[in-house]
Structure formats: structure tokens, C-alpha cells
Amino acid sequence: MGNKDFFDEEDKNRIQLEYDSLINNLLRCNNQGDLEMIEKAFRIANEAHWNMRRKSGEPYIIHPIQVAKIVNQEIGLGARSITAALLHDVVEDTEYTLEEIKKDFGPKTAMLIDGLTKISGTYKKEASSSMQAENFRKMLLTLSDDMRVILIKIADRLHNMRTLDSMPEHKKMKIAGETIFLYAPLAHRLGLFAVKSELEDLSFKYRQPQIYEEIASKLRLSERKYYTLLNKFSLPIINKLTEADIKFDLSSRPKSMFSIWKKMQAKAVPFEEIYDVLAIRIVFEPKPDISEKTQCWNIYSIITDAYLPKPDRLRDWISRPKPNGYEALHVTVMGPEGKWVEVQIRSKRMDEIAERGYAAHWKYKGDNSQESELDKWIKKIRQMLENPLEDPIEFLDEFKMNLFSSEIMVFTPKGKLISLPKGASTLDFAYEIHTEVGNKAIGAKINYKLNPISSVLMSGDQVEIITSDIAKPEKEWLSFVRTSKAKEAIKDALKTESTNRIHKGRIKLDNKLKEIGITPNTEVFKKLFLAYDVLNKDELYSGIELGIINLDNIRKILRKNLSKSVIKYWDFKLIGSKKVTRENQPQTEKIDKNVPFLLRENIDNAEQSYQIASCCNPIPGDEVTGYISPEGPIIIHKPKCPEAIRLMSNEGNRIIAVKWAIHKLVSFLARISMTGIDRIGLLRDITTIISSELKVNMTKINITVDKGIFEGVIDVYVHHTKDLNNLILKISNIKGIDGVKRVEDFSQ
């Protein structure tokens, strides 16, 4: 295919080296048939992609080879998955067809590649933003057929993230946002811990490069001290485990950059306090005559003989593994120099499941073993996928919620264990038992005490649902359920009820019109819509059945002269609808996505207006990203804002790179919070610095003092983060002030 001299010798050597690296390090591919299938797949893929290059300039075939390496060496899948990875882009990007794959490699490989091939133009809705969500949904449909499709897709995403540098800025933001929103939680849910951590770190690197680099440099500076302390800590444990004749590997567990930053945010503490907790991992070779669980506890005993444990930090995932199959024993002990050290204890089998997840999970699963939590989760996702009419973006949000990493375990009255997402209500529990139990729920006994169905459950609660035959789902229920099963059941019940209501309302209206001798037509309905202030027939019928619309005066309404009032009404409707026609929408096409959009000070003269998002309130100096809203203005978010991440994932084509211009005139609202020990004159000192010394405008101040502890929140107008940081620094130096920080979410 094409001119074979397009690649130079260096390119050809690079391709051969990459392929040799794959072949020479194969796992789970021992027979000749496997090697021949992989060789054939490489030959076809190399031929199909010949003369094609990636954005980085390297030969395209390098990408499928690298994906195949991740699939095999990092996830642990076999020859058929390697074959699918090598061929995963040929159907979409070249002339090689799915039928040819079926003929050359059989139906199983063809099915895997079909699942991996991107879908385009198949979704009927107009909104282009829904395509991204619909593609993801269709990929997930393969959960019903073969989990390997999802695992290869995650490998594909990991390699794309590793080579994201060559992409334009807006594409980086879209791909990085989609990765943190969907692919990292999906990898976590399937037990791919190492892959999940790398996806999070890479997404963090591209979404917030300044903060990433700051943490990376601090991490490099801390490493030497970190390893010295760990060596000192590990020596007594190594000696004791060796004396006990235990074969083991002891390694330090590096913290991911993203997890460090997340903890800094959650606890509002600096890097140094987070990095105070050291961590090691002990992976042991189990002895055949003793259970792995017993051996884990024996090692726990050896460690706690040497060091004092922290009682509230024991995590037992051996007795009850995590839903993604993770098994381990975690204990935190007081190490040298007063430092806490977390120790993870795992057998070799547990370690392989922890690092390779789903693939290893099936390798160790016996024929008679019980259904795992992971299997149950896959069943739930399949149930969600059964509703093809659901809006893809809504589906995506639901699916994301079902990737819950935090879960609670709740008991039925008979002691059966039910797994639910953290924050789930009693009603979620009811629907988890059975749809009809949920539909008829009126209350519950939680730990033998009566509670409403909206009560949030805690891990370990025992719950008994109280039902009534006259109970039925209400719209308000949707506000306090978390599981998709509960949401879908409530929506279905409300839909059924609405259909019945419309049907009954129509019969009532038809009977009334017949009674007064009028045949329903367009003119009649126009009069009724106007008189009862409704937009369509369904609203009219519903209102009649609910008793909101009274038909007693219908004769009087229909006698009125239609012309003036109705013409006026419909003219108004047309004028209103004009605002949303495509011709009248702002021309966002003018924006060049390849260069960052400048956030200028004079919005009136700018080609495109922008708005500051109220969910994260960015100010000049903050890292920001832009979302072109359907209404027209560009909404400015911080990349870490949950809403921005959701938009990147669902509507990535509307995300653009943006950059602050210098702002000297326009001020931006910011909020700071303070804590400290109260004293006379403290408030005066704070306000003097803000108003007199720094000449910053205050708009609101809220101070409370309780038992000598001072807490305050101040809203100020600033031009740049430098002004805000200067203000925070000055206030933190005031005598009595213990902590000052910026508040980003004003709703808290």
C-alpha cells in the first residue's frame, strides 16, 4: 500500500525494535500458534498503516505496537488481545475491512476489533456534544460480550495520554478531561491500580501543569530523606520476616502526584504534611499448608511487635475484598523520628490482582467460586445499557456515578450484605432489594429505629423497609437516590403514571366537548392552550386529570373571538423562538481552536464575550479552560472544577484553550477564610491591612468567635492571584492568625 520508500532506514529500524521488544517480552503466549497469529497481525497492520504518521511525526504503527505491549505486559491479557490491539485502528483508518479480519483471524478477534472501532454518525440527535457520550456508551455495550474490549480501550487511552504532547491545546484538555472523568475511574473499578494512577497523573499534568510541576519538584527534593527513613524503618521488619522463614519482597510504594494533590485539597494542608505519611508494601510467597489470610495476619503480628500500630488505621480487605477484587491488609504504625508508616501486606496472588485487575482476577477464579462484587457491578451496567432511548449525556453522568470508588456495606434483617455507593439513601437500599419494594416504600427501621426513606445510610447499618400498598413514587424521590437502578425505576414509574394521567385527561376533555356539542380541532386547542396557559396537549390533559384545570367554564372560553388574542399569543411565541434559531446564535465558528482565546479586559469590544463560572470563580493568574456554551458566551472554568471535567468528557468539542490578558481595570470577586486565636484588636488589624495598606476593596465580612477561637470569611475584589496571594501572606503574619486560605466554592 503506497510508496514503501516513504519511511527512511531509521523509521524502519524503530518499527522493528518496537516489535522485537513486544515479542521478546511476551506473557501468557507460549505456543507456536499464538506467535504466528501475532506475527500475522503485525504484518497486516504494518502494511495497512504504511506511510502513515502520528501527530508527533513517528510512524503510526508504533502506536498499535505500544498498545499491544500495555495490553500484554501491564494488564496481562493473552495472544488474541495482542492481535486485536495491533489491528485496533486498521478498520477505521485503512481499507482493511472487518470481513477480512473475520476471514484471517476468526469471528472472536473480529468482534473485539468491532467493539474497539469508533462509532460515528449513528446517533440521531442533532446535538454534536452527545456524540462523545454516545461513542462511550456503545463501547460499553461490549461489556455484554467481552470485557477485553474495555481493557484494550483503556490501554489505547493510556498510550494516547503518554504521547499527548504533540496534540493542540484544546485537544489536550478534551482528552485529559475525558480521561480523569471516565477512563481512570473505569480502570480503578476494573482493579487496574497502576494504570489508574498513571492515567490520573497524566491527566493532572495536562490539566494543571503549574501545580503538577510544583509537586513534582517538591517530590524530587523529598525523595532522599524519604528513602533514608524507610530503610531505617524496614531493617527490623526484614530481619524478623527472614527469621520467621517467610519469602517476601519489600518495596516502597510511591505516592501518585494526583493523590498527593487530592489530599492537599481535601485536608487544606501543604505538601509537607501530606508527604509525612510514608508507605511500604510487603508481597509474600504463600506457604501451601497455611491459608493466605492467616499468613497476612502473622506478618501483621510481626510488624506490630516491632512498631506501635495506629488503631483507627487498620484496613482489612482480606475478610471482605473491595468490589474490584482488591485484597490486602493495611496497617499504619509509628516509625522512626515520629513518622507514621503505612504497611500493605499482600500475597503474590493478591499483588497480581491489585496491579493487573480484571485479567488476573479471572485467572485465579475457580469454577465454583461465588459471584464477585465486580460481576455484580457488570450486571448493573448491563441493566443501565438496556435503555437505548436514554439521552447519552444523562447516561454518561449515571455511569460515572456508578464508578463509585467509595462504597458502604449495609445489612438486610436476615444478615445479607448489600453494597451501595457512599451517600446512598434508604430508598436506594429498597430498590436494591426489589423494584416493587422501592415503589411501595414509606419508611424504614435503621438499626431498629424508625427513619424516613430519605435517610442517608452508613456502613454497617441494618435496614428493614416498611411498605404500603397505597404508596407510589414521587418526583421528589429523584433528589435523594444515588443508584441508577433506583433512578431508572422511579423514572419508569413516573412515566407510566404520566401516560395514564394523559389518557384519562383526554377522555374527560373529549366527553366534555361532546357534551357541549363541539368537535375538537386546531382552533379549539389554540383557545384552550391560551386560556389555561399550557404549551401542548399533554400538559392540558395532565392538568385536567390532576384537577389543576377546571373544565366548568370551557363553553365560555370557546365562545370568545379567537382572532385577536390567539394571533397575539402565537406572534409572541414566534418572536421568542427566534432567539434560539441557528441563524441568530453567536458565531462561535470564528474562534481559532489552535491558539488560546485571549480573555481581554474590555468585553464590550471583544469579538466574543465570556463569563466567569460561579462554580469555581477563577480570577486572572489561575489556570483556566473555556467552554463555548450553546447560548454563545465562553464560560471560564478552572480545569480542576468538577463541572469543567464533566464538560470536557461529555462535550469535548466545545472546550477551548484560553489565556488571561492583563487586567488593570476590571476586578474579580475572591473569598478568603481565616482561623486563629481571638484577641482585642485582631479584626482592626485585618481590615487595616486589606483597606489601608493594600488598598483592596472589601465587599463582605463575616466573623464568628466561639470559646476564644476566631473564624472569619471575607469577600474582596482583586485584579490577579498575585494580589490575593499577597493579601493572604500579609494576613497570615498577623499575631493570632493560625491559618488563611482562599475559598473557591462560594456556595459552601
N, C-alpha and C positions, 0 to 999 in steps of 0.2 A: 504494500500500500504506500504509494508516494515514492519520492526520491530517497533512496536509502543512504545517500551521501550527505544528507542534511545534518546529521549528527557527526561531530568530529570524534577522533580516537578517544579523547578524554571523556566524552559523554558515554561512548560505548563501554569503556573500562569501568566507569562509575556504575552503569547499569549492571554489568557482570559482577562487580564487587558486592553490590547490594543484594543481588540474587544469591550469590555464594554464601553471604552472611546468613540469609534465611535458611538455605538448605543445610548448612553445616551446624546449625543450632536447633534443629527440629525436635519438638517434644511430641510424644504420642503418635509418631509416624514411622513405624519400624519396617513395614513390609514393602516389597518392591512395587506393588500396585499403587500404594499411596504416593510414592516418589514419582512414578510415571504420570499419575493424574496431575500432580503439582507442576511437573516439568511441562506437560502439555498445556496447562492453564497459563503458565508464564509465557510460553511460545506464542500462543494466540493473543494474549493481552499485549505483549511486546510488539507484535505485528500490527495489531489494531490501533495502538496508541503511537505508532512510529511517526516521528516528525512533530509530535505534539509536545508543547512545553507548558509548564505551570506558570503562574504569575511571577514566581521567583526566578524563572529562566531555566530551571533544571528540567530534564526530560520528564514527561508526565508519568511514565511507567514507574518512576521511583516512588510515587505516592501509593499505588496499589501494593507494591512490594513491602513498603513500610507498614501499611495497614495489616498485611498478612503476618508480618513479624509480631505486631502487637497482639493480634488475634491468637497466635500460637504461643509466643513466649511470655506475654504478660497476662493473658486471660486463660490460656491453657486449652484452647479448642484444637480439634484434630484436622486431618487432611481435607475433608470436604469444606470446612470453614475457610481454610487457607486458600483453596481453589476459588471459592465464592469471593473472598477478599481480593484476590488477584484480578478477577473478572468483574468486580462490582460496578465499574464505570463504563464497560465496553458497550452495553446495550444503549445507554443514554447518549454516549459521546461518539460512537463509531457506527459503522454499517453492520457490524456483527449482531445477529438477532437472537432473541430468546429461543426461537425454534432451533437454531444452530447449536446453542448451549445444551438444549434438551437432547439433541442428537449426539453431541460429542461427550456430554458428561452425565446424562440421565436426568429424570424429572426432579429428583430431590435437589440437585445443585441449581437447576433452572428455577425452582420455587424460591430458593434462598436469594438468587440474584433478582428475581422479580420483586421480592419484598424490599430489596435494597435500592432498586431503581426509583429515582424521584418521580413523583406524580405531578403532572402539570396540566392545567386547563380542564380538569374533570369536575371541579366543584361549581355548581350552578349559580351561586350567589354572586352579585355584582362586586361586592367589596373585595378589593385586591388583598387587603390585610388578612382576610380569612384563609388565603391560600397557604400561608406558612403554617397555620394551625391545622388545616385540613391535611397537608402533607404528613405532619407528625402523627395525626390520628390514623391515617391509612397505614403508616409504618407500624403503628401499634397493633393494627389488626392481625399482624403476623404472630402476635402472642398466642393466637388461637392455633397457629400451625407449628411454628418453630422458633423457640427462644433465641436460637443462634443468630437470627436476622438482627435482633436488637443488640446483641453483643458485638456483632461485626460493625453495626452502625455506630456504636459507642467508640470502637477502635478507630473508625473513619474520622469521627469528630475529634478524637484525641490527636491524631496526626495533623488534622487541619489546624488545631489550636497550636501545635508545636511549630507550625510553619506559617503563622498568621501575619508575620511581619511584612510580607510582600503585598498585603491587601490594602486598599484605600481606607481611610479613617472610618467612614460611615459603615463600611462592610465589617471592619474590626469590631465596632460597637455592636452591630446586629448579631454577629456570630458569638461574641463573648457574652452578650446578654442572654441569648438563647441557651448557651452552654450552662451558665450558672442557674438559669431558671428551670431547665428541663434535664439536660444530659447529666450534670453532676448528681442531682438527686436520684435520677434513674440508676446511675452507676452505684450509688450508695445502697439503693433499695435492692439491687441485684448482688450486693455483697462485694463489689469491686472497690475495696477501700483505697488501694494505691492509685487506681485510675481516677477515682472520685477526687482524691486530694490534689492530684496533678491538674485535673480539669478546673477545680476551684482556683488554684494558684495562678494558672494561665489566664483564666477569665479576669481575675483580680488585677493581674499585671497590665492587661489592656484597658480595663475599665477605669482603673485608678493608678496610673503609672507612678505618680509622685509618691503616694503613700506606700506603694509596693516597694519602691526603691529605698525609701526611708527605713522600712522594717528590714529589708534585705541587708542593708549596710550595718544596722544595729546587730543583726543576727550574726554577721561575719565577725564583728568585734567581740561578741559574747562567747563564740564557739570554744576558744582555747580554755577559758575559765570553766565553761560548761563541761568539757571533756575531762578536765583535771578532777573536778568534783565527782563526776560519775565513776572515774577509775578508782578513786578513793572509796566510794560507796560500794562498788561492785566486788572488790577484793575479798572481803569476808564471806560474801554470798558464794562466790566461785569456789572458795576453799571448802565451805560447808556442803555444797552440792556435790563436789568431787568426792568428799569423804563418804557421802551417802550413796555413792556409786550410781549417780544419775548422769546420763549422757545428755548434754544440752548445748545450745548456742545462746550466748548473751550478747545483745546488741542495744545500742542506744536508739531510741525512737525519735527521729527528727520531727519537730512540730511543723505543720504546714503554715505558710505565710498567712493564708486566708483565715485559718483557725485562730492564729495569734491576734489578727486584726479584729475578728469577730468577738473574741473575748475582751479585747481592749474596749470595744464599743459597748458590749453588754454590761461590763463592770465599771465603765468610765474610769479606767486606770491606765497609767502609762505602760509602755512596752516592758520596762524593767520588772514591774510587779507580775506581769503575765509569765515572763520567762523565768520567774523564780521557781516554778514547778518543773523539776527535772523528770525524765522518764526513761525507763529501760524495758526491754522485752526479753523474757526467758522462753525459748522454744525447746521442749524436751522430747527425747526419743522414748515413747512409752514402753514399759515392760509388759510382755504379753499376759502375765498371770495376774495383773492388778488393773482395775478399771482406771481409765484416764482421769475420771472425776476425783478418785481417791488420790492419785498421784499429784494432781493440781493442788489439792488441799495439803498434801505432805510438803510440797515446795513452799506453799503459803506459810506453813508452820515453821519451816527452816528460816524463812525471811523474817518473820515476826519474832523469832528467838534472838535475831541479831539486831533488829531495829523496832522501835515502838510504832504500832500502826495508828492511823487516824480512823476512829471507829465509824464516822459517818461517810467515809470514802471507800468502803468495800463494795465492789460491784461483782455480783455473781451471775455471769451469763453462761454457766455450765449447767446449773439446775434448770434454768429456763433460758434457752438461747434467744437472741434477738430475732425479730421477724425475717431478717435477711439471711438467717442461718449462722450468724456470728456467735462463736463460743469462746469464752476466755474468763479468767479470774483476774480482776484488777484490785490491787491494794495500794494505798498511799501510806508511806512510812516516813518518820523523821530521820533524815540522813545527816551527814557531817555538816558542821557550820550552821545548824538550824535550818537547813533547806528541806522542803518536802520533796520526796521522790515517789513517782508513780511506777509501780512494777506490774507489767502484764504477764500473766502465766498462761502459756498455751502448749498443747501437744503439736507434733508436726502436722497431723491431720487438721487440727483447728487452725493452724497458721496458714495452711494452703487454702482452706475455705475463706479465711479472713482476707487473704490477698487476691485470690482468684475468683472468689464468689461462686456464682451460679454453676459454672462449669465443674468446679471441684466438688460442689455440693452434690451434684448428680453422680459424680464418680464414687462417692462414699455412701450413697443412698442404697440401702438394701431393698430387696424386693418386698419385704413385709413391713417396712418402716411406715410410721404414721404420716399422714399428710402434714407437711410443714406449714409454717406461717407464710412462707414465700408462695407455696402452692395456693393457699387461701387468697393471698393478695392478687395473684394472677387471675383467679376466678372472678374476683371483684372487678378487675379491669375489663375482663371479657364481658361481664354484665353491663358495664358502662358503654362498651363499644356496640352493644346490641341496638342502640337507638340512633339510626343513621340520619334522622331528621334534625337532631340537636345542632344548634349553632356551634361550629368548630371552636370558636374562641371561648365560648362558655364551657365546652367540653374540656378544652386545654386547661382552663382555670380549675375545673373539677379534678382533672387528672393530677395536676400539680399538687392540689390539696391532698390527694391520695398517696403522694410520695412522702407522707409524713415520716420524719425521722424520729420524732418523739412519740412514743405510744404509752398507753396505760393498759393495765390488765384489770378487768372487772369480773366479779364472780356472779353467777346465777344463784338462786336459792338452793339449788342442788349441788353447788360447788363446781359447775362447769366454768372454764375460763374463757372470757371473751376479750379479744384485742380491739381497742378503739384508739383513734387519734387523740392526742393531748388536747383538752378543751372540749371534748365531746360531752353532749348533754344526755340526760336520762332518756330522752326521746330517741337519740341515736342508738342507744342500747336496745330500746324497744323494737326498733326496725331491724336491728341486727338479729334479734331472736326470730321475728317473722313480720312480714309486711302488715298482716292483719292486726297483730299485737300493737304495732305502731299506730295504725289508723284508728284504733279504738282506745288508745292510752289516755287516761285522765290524771294520773299521778303515779307516785312510786314510793316504796319503802326503801330508803337507803340506809343500810346498817340498822334496820328495824324502825327507823324514824320516817314519818310521812313527809314527802317533799314534792314540789311541783315538777312537771315534766321538763321544765326548762333548766333544772338544776344541773350544774357542771359536775361531772364525776371525777373522782380522784382514784389513783391506782390502789387496788386492794379493796375497794368498796364492794359490798354485796348488795345486789339490787333486785327488787321484786316489783314488777309492773302491775299497776291496778288499771283495769279496763272497764269500759261501759259500752253497751250496745248502741246507745244513742250518740256516742262521741263520734266526731268526724274531723278530718284535717282542716286546719285554718291556715290562711295565708301567712299569718304572723309566725307560724311554726318554722318557716324557712329561715327566719332570722337567728334561730338558736340551735339549728342542727349543723353538724360539720361533715358527716359522711355523705358520699354521693348516693349511696343506697337509700338513705333517709330522704335526701333532697328529691331524688327521682320519684320515689313512692308518693311523696306529698304533692309534687307537681302533677303526677298522673291522676291522683285522686281529685285535685282541684280542677284539672282539665275535664274529667268525667262529669264532675258536678256542674261545671260551667256549661257543658254541652247539654246536659239535662235541663238546666235553667233556661237556656236559649230556646230549646224545643218547647218547653211549657209556656214560655212568654209568647212565642209565635202563635201557639194555639189560642191563647187568651186574646191576643190582638185580632186574629182572624175572626174569632167569634163575635168580638165587639163590633168590628167593621160590618160583618154580615147583619148584625142586629140593627144597625142604623142605615143599612142599605147602600154601603159604599164598597166599590171594588178597589183593592189596593193597586196603586201604580206609582210611577216615579214622582209625580206631582204630590201625591198624598204623603209619601215618605219624606219629601223635602220639607213639607209643612210640619210634620211630626218631629223631624230632626231639629228644626229651628225652635219649635215650641218647647221641647223637652231638653234642649242643649246637649244633644248627643251627636256623635260623628258617623255612626253606622248602624245597620240593622241589629247586629249582635248586641251592641250597647243598649239599644232600645228594648229588645226582647228581654235581656237580663234585668234591666231596670223594672220592667213590668212584673216579672216573676218575683223579684225581691220586694216589691211594694213601694219602690222609690218613685216610680212613675204611676200616677193615678189616671185611669182612663175615663173617669166620670165626665170630664169636660171636653172629651175628644170631638163631639159633634160641633161645639163652639169653635174649636181650633180649625177644623177642616172647612168651616164656612167662610173663614177670613179670606180676603183677597190675596192671592198668592204673590202677584207680580212684584210689588214694591219691596216688601220685606225679604222675600226669598232672593230676589236679584241682588239686593244689598248684601245679604249674607254670603252668597256664593262669590260675589265680586271680592269680598274681604278674604275669603278662603284662597282665591286665586292669587291675590296680592301676597298673602302670607307664604304660599307655596313657592312663589317666585324666588324667594330668598335662598332656597336650597337647590335651585336648578344648577346643573353643571356649568352653564354659561356665566352664572353670577358668582361662582365660587372663586376664591383668590387663586391666582395663577402660581401655584407652588412649583410648577414645572420650571420656572425661571431660575430656581436655586440650583447652583452647580454643586453636586454632592461630593465632588472630588477635592474641593477646597473648603476649609472650615468657614461657616457663616459667621460674620462679624456682628457681635451684639453691641450696636452703636448706642450712643447716649441720646441722640435726637431721633426718637422713634417716629415722629411725625413725618420726617423727610426720608426715612428709610424705605427701601423697596418692599420690605416685608416686616410686619410687626411681630413682636414676641411678647410672651408673658412669663412671669416667674411662677413656677409651680408652688402652690401653697402647701403641698405635702412635704417638701424638703427645704423650701426657702433658700435657694442658692444666692450668693452675693458675689460680686467681682472678686476674683482670686481663687474661688472654688473651682474644682474640676467640674465641667458641665457637659451635658449632651442635649441635643434638640429633638423634639418630636413634632412633626408637621401635623397639626390637628386637622380633622376633616373640615372644621369651621374656618380654618385659614391661618390663624397666628401660630407661630412656633412656640411650643411650651418648653421652657428651660428647666431641666431636672438635674440633680446630681446623679452620676452613674450608679451610686450605691443605693439610691432610693428604690424601695420595693416596687413602686408603681412604674418607675423607669425600666427596671429589669423586666417587668411583666410586658411592657410595651415593646421592648427590644425583641422579646421572644415571640409575641403574637403579631406585631405589626412592624417587623424589622425594616420593611421598605420605606417606612415613614421616619426612620431615625437618621439624623444628620449630625455631622461634626460641627460644633460651634466654638467660638472663641470670644472672650471679652475684649472689647475695645477699651481705651482709657475712659474712666468715668470720673469727671470732676464736678459736675453739676448735680446729677441725679443721685439721691441717697437711697439705700436699701435697708429694709427693716431686719434687725437681727435681735436675738434674745440671748441673755446670759443668765446663768443661775449661780448662786453663791451659798456657801455654808461656812459657819465659823462659831466662835465663842462670843456671845454678846458683851458689849461694854458701852459705857456712855460715850457718845460722840462718834460711834462707828458709822452710822448712817450718814452723818455730816461729812466724814472723810471720804466715803464712797461717792457721794453726789458732787463734792468739790472736785475730785479727780475727773469725773465724767463731764461736768458742765464747765468749770472754770479752767482747769488745766489742759484738758484735751479738746475742749470746745465741741463735744459730741452732743447731739440733740437727744434728749430722753423723751419717750412718748408715754411710758407706763412704768410704774414701780410697785412691787408687791412684796412686803416684808412681813415675816412672822417670827416671833420669839417664843420658844417653849422650853421652860426649865433651863434657861441660860444658853440654849442652842439657837443660833441665828440662822434663818433661811430666807433667801430673797431671790426674786426674779425681776430683771429689768429689761425693758424693750428700748432699743436705741436705733438711730439711723446712722449708717456708715457708708463710705464710698467703696471700701475694699476690705478684704480679710485682714490686710496689714493693720488697718485702723482697729479692727476688732481684737486682733491678737495683742496689739499694743495696750488696749484697754484692759484685757484680761490679765496681762502681765503686771500692769500698774496696780490693779485691784488686789491681785494675789499677794502683793508686797505689803498691803495694809495690815497693821497689827491686829490679830484676832481672826483674820480670814484664813480658813483652812483649805477651801477648795473653790475654784471658779472654773466654769466650763460653758461652752456655747450650747444652746438648746436648739436642735434642728427641727424637731417636730413641735410646732406651736400648739397642737391640739392636746398635748399631754398635760 
